[in-house]
Amino acid sequence: MSATTHVALDLLNKAHSPETASAIFTEKILHKPLRLRPTSPDPNSQDARAHRRLQHLRKQEKSRRRKKPKPLSAKEKRISGIYEIPKESQQYALYVPLYRMWLVYMWEILGMVKGKQAWVTAQAAGSKIASADFHGAKLSVVRSKCVSLIGLKGIVVRDTKFTFQIITERNELKTLPKNHTVFQFQLPQPDAIAETLHLKSDKDILDENMGANALVFEVHGDSFEHRAVERATKKFKPRNLAGL
């Protein structure tokens, strides 16, 4: 192979005659057109119009996001007081109907039927109670590291991640921490109290009217340190409690 001969022509000469190799080299290599892709699309092409439309839609979406109001931060919610219960609404009698609704709600999730005594065990109903909503429950504190909380009882009006807010029979709003606190609530049999659910007096559902067969539950606040909406979808498993 000479220094001035193209390497492709030398390879063609080995496979073809000199005339044929020269013709193939001239047609396929020397005179072969080199098609280059344009660096930018033609402004009049379909792809360019689609690209401009996509850019316009993205710009509109970005502008729409800027106009969408942002949710309030935790600090702004505290300042605005949207979760605070007004003083005139801190009346125990206002929440007794909510307590009646909660009783029916618990009967349904535990499968308690009127006229049939229900047997509820921790293994069968523990996860259901743990994931239940306690807005409207009548809770009492039976054990706590804060001695001044023991004996407090009332209807739950707010269930936060770390506290229960209750309205006592003295029309007082109390905040009970869940940590290191054991709560108790009673659940009567449906046939023992069903007739009183339609009464409108705030004294129609009392502890002494629950009957001898009322179910008594104790829940550990350490296991309830979740918001009500989070507990509804959370799977609870039996485990040992370090505080016991």
Disulfide bonds with the S-S distance in Angstrom:
none
